Each structure stands twice: as C-alpha cells, then as structure tokens.
Amino acid sequence: MTAAPADLLIDRPTVSDGAALWRLAKDSKTLDLNSSYSYLLWCRDFAGTSAVARGADGEPVGFVTGYVRPDRPRTLLVWQVAVDLAQRGRGVAAALLDGLTARLVAERGIAEVETTISPGNTASERLFTSYAARHGANVSRAVLFPAGLFPDGPHDPEVLYHIGPLTPRTAH
C-alpha cells in the first residue's frame, strides 16, 4: 500500500468539499468536468465510497470518487481521480486509491475495482496498472463505451479496466 505523504491526510469528503473537488477536476484539464452541483451531491451521497487528500490547511488537494455498483455490490467503480498540480509526482493518487480500497475491502467486502480510461490518458493507465501490480490483482481491458455512443460531440471511447480479485491481504 502506498502511504500518503506525511503532510497530507486521507479523509472522507464532506459537502463543504464539493467546490474544491469541482475546481480540482476543472484544473486537471483531462477529466470530463461535471456540474458543480454534481460534486456537491457526490460529497453528500457517495462520501463513503470516495476519498480526499487534505493539505495542512484542511483543504482538499486531491480526490478519488467512486461508488459501489448496484448490480455488483462487491465492485467499486472509480469515477474520477484528480490531484492538484503542485502535489503531483508525490504518490498522492496512489495513496488515495490504496486507502479508499483498503477501507472498502474492510467495510464492504469489495473484491474488484473498475474504472474507465480514455485512450492516451497515460497517467490514469499507469495509476491503475501499478495499483493492480501492487496488489497482485489481474487487470483486463475492454471498450465499455465506444465513441459513437456519446451524444455531445466528439468523445474518445471509454475503456473499462477491471481489476481483481482483491482480498483483505492484497488491498493493504
């Protein structure tokens, strides 16, 4: 498991973090930016399946949002991961992902992680393949949403990364 840098705290998000998560997503320049309202709702309704990294001032400097799939209650779908530019290269994203999944293996018995990644997003590809390697889990890839399914103009396909199985031993 990747430890968070000593000056950061991995925590659950609160509604008051919603604006900061929206700004982090916006500033990432790679994530699909959702409405600010959606980040507020996310911090209210999915705080238990998400995590934030807080700086010394308590403000979020990174986050991972996710939810447990209703039809697969042992599968965590990671929706977005973002880290403030000044914090990149310090292992924050890996620590967030490791901390969140360790918590959810213990609390909810999750056994798999899924995420989608657009081709060419090498930072996310590295994050999730290294996560699988650290935890001795298999990773498979398949196109989940072809580009033609997106109604709002040109969009790259979304490739599903399926990682598992996770166990209490491999998630820590």
C-alpha positions as CSV (number, residue, x, y, z in Angstrom):
1,M,0.0,0.0,0.0
2,T,1.2,3.5,-0.8
3,A,1.5,5.7,2.2
4,A,0.2,9.3,1.9
5,P,2.9,12.0,2.1
6,A,3.4,12.9,5.8
7,D,1.9,16.4,5.3
8,L,-1.4,15.1,3.9
9,L,-4.4,13.4,5.5
10,I,-6.5,10.9,3.6
11,D,-10.1,11.5,4.6
12,R,-13.8,11.2,3.6
13,P,-15.2,14.1,1.7
14,T,-17.9,16.3,3.2
15,V,-20.4,18.5,1.4
16,S,-18.3,21.6,2.0
17,D,-15.5,19.9,-0.1
18,G,-17.7,19.8,-3.2
19,A,-16.5,23.2,-4.6
20,A,-12.8,22.2,-4.1
21,L,-13.4,18.9,-5.9
22,W,-15.0,20.7,-8.8
23,R,-12.0,23.1,-9.0
24,L,-9.6,20.2,-8.9
25,A,-11.4,18.4,-11.7
26,K,-11.6,21.6,-13.7
27,D,-7.9,22.4,-13.2
28,S,-6.9,18.8,-14.2
29,K,-7.6,19.7,-17.9
30,T,-8.1,15.9,-18.5
31,L,-11.3,15.0,-16.6
32,D,-14.7,15.4,-18.0
33,L,-15.9,18.3,-15.9
34,N,-19.4,17.8,-14.4
35,S,-21.6,20.5,-12.9
36,S,-20.5,21.9,-9.6
37,Y,-23.9,20.7,-8.3
38,S,-22.9,17.1,-9.1
39,Y,-19.7,17.4,-6.9
40,L,-21.8,18.7,-4.0
41,L,-24.2,15.7,-4.4
42,W,-21.3,13.3,-4.7
43,C,-19.8,14.5,-1.5
44,R,-23.1,14.1,0.2
45,D,-24.3,10.8,-1.3
46,F,-21.1,8.9,-2.0
47,A,-18.7,10.2,0.6
48,G,-18.4,6.6,2.0
49,T,-17.0,5.4,-1.3
50,S,-14.8,8.4,-2.1
51,A,-11.7,9.9,-0.5
52,V,-9.9,13.3,-0.3
53,A,-6.3,14.2,0.4
54,R,-6.2,17.3,2.7
55,G,-3.3,19.7,3.0
56,A,-2.1,21.3,6.2
57,D,-4.9,23.8,5.9
58,G,-7.5,21.1,5.7
59,E,-8.4,21.9,2.1
60,P,-8.6,19.1,-0.5
61,V,-5.5,18.8,-2.7
62,G,-6.7,15.5,-4.4
63,F,-9.6,13.2,-4.6
64,V,-10.9,9.9,-5.8
65,T,-14.7,9.5,-6.3
66,G,-16.3,6.2,-6.6
67,Y,-19.4,4.1,-6.0
68,V,-20.3,0.5,-5.4
69,R,-22.2,-0.8,-8.4
70,P,-25.8,-1.6,-7.5
71,D,-25.8,-4.8,-9.6
72,R,-22.4,-5.9,-8.4
73,P,-22.1,-4.9,-4.7
74,R,-18.5,-6.2,-4.4
75,T,-17.3,-3.9,-7.2
76,L,-16.1,-0.3,-6.7
77,L,-16.4,1.8,-9.8
78,V,-13.8,4.6,-9.6
79,W,-15.3,7.6,-11.4
80,Q,-12.7,10.3,-11.1
81,V,-9.2,10.9,-9.7
82,A,-7.6,14.3,-9.6
83,V,-4.6,15.8,-7.8
84,D,-3.6,19.5,-7.6
85,L,-0.8,20.3,-9.9
86,A,1.5,21.3,-7.0
87,Q,1.0,17.9,-5.4
88,R,1.6,15.7,-8.5
89,G,4.5,13.3,-8.5
90,R,4.3,12.7,-4.7
91,G,2.2,9.5,-4.8
92,V,-1.0,11.2,-3.8
93,A,-3.3,9.5,-6.3
94,A,-1.9,6.1,-5.5
95,A,-2.2,6.7,-1.7
96,L,-5.8,7.9,-2.2
97,L,-6.7,4.8,-4.3
98,D,-4.9,2.4,-1.9
99,G,-6.5,4.0,1.2
100,L,-10.0,4.0,-0.3
101,T,-9.9,0.4,-1.5
102,A,-8.4,-0.8,1.8
103,R,-11.3,0.9,3.7
104,L,-13.9,-0.6,1.4
105,V,-12.5,-4.1,1.4
106,A,-12.7,-3.9,5.2
107,E,-16.1,-2.1,5.4
108,R,-18.0,-3.5,2.5
109,G,-16.1,-6.6,1.3
110,I,-15.3,-5.2,-2.2
111,A,-13.4,-7.6,-4.3
112,E,-13.0,-5.7,-7.6
113,V,-12.2,-2.3,-8.9
114,E,-13.4,-0.9,-12.2
115,T,-12.7,2.4,-13.9
116,T,-12.9,3.7,-17.4
117,I,-9.9,5.4,-19.1
118,S,-9.8,7.2,-22.5
119,P,-7.0,6.0,-24.8
120,G,-4.0,8.2,-24.4
121,N,-4.6,9.1,-20.7
122,T,-1.2,7.6,-19.7
123,A,-1.3,9.0,-16.1
124,S,-4.5,7.1,-15.4
125,E,-3.3,4.0,-17.2
126,R,-0.2,4.0,-15.1
127,L,-2.1,4.6,-11.9
128,F,-4.4,1.7,-12.3
129,T,-2.0,-0.8,-13.8
130,S,0.5,-0.1,-11.0
131,Y,-2.3,-0.4,-8.5
132,A,-3.1,-3.9,-9.9
133,A,0.6,-4.8,-9.7
134,R,1.0,-3.6,-6.1
135,H,-2.0,-5.7,-5.0
136,G,-1.2,-8.8,-7.1
137,A,-4.5,-8.4,-8.9
138,N,-5.4,-9.2,-12.5
139,V,-6.3,-6.4,-14.9
140,S,-8.4,-6.8,-18.0
141,R,-9.4,-4.1,-20.5
142,A,-12.3,-3.8,-23.0
143,V,-14.1,-0.9,-24.6
144,L,-17.1,-0.1,-22.5
145,F,-18.5,2.9,-24.3
146,P,-17.5,3.3,-28.0
147,A,-17.0,6.9,-29.2
148,G,-20.3,6.8,-31.2
149,L,-22.4,6.4,-28.0
150,F,-21.6,9.9,-26.8
151,P,-24.3,12.3,-27.9
152,D,-22.5,15.6,-27.2
153,G,-19.9,15.6,-29.9
154,P,-16.5,14.0,-30.4
155,H,-15.5,11.9,-27.4
156,D,-12.9,9.2,-27.2
157,P,-14.1,5.7,-26.3
158,E,-14.0,4.8,-22.6
159,V,-12.0,1.6,-21.9
160,L,-13.1,-0.4,-18.9
161,Y,-10.3,-1.5,-16.7
162,H,-11.4,-4.4,-14.5
163,I,-9.0,-5.1,-11.5
164,G,-9.4,-8.1,-9.2
165,P,-9.8,-10.1,-7.3
166,L,-8.9,-8.0,-4.2
167,T,-8.6,-9.6,-0.8
168,P,-8.1,-8.1,2.6
169,R,-4.4,-9.3,2.2
170,T,-3.8,-7.7,-1.2
171,A,-5.8,-4.5,-0.5
172,H,-3.5,-3.4,2.3
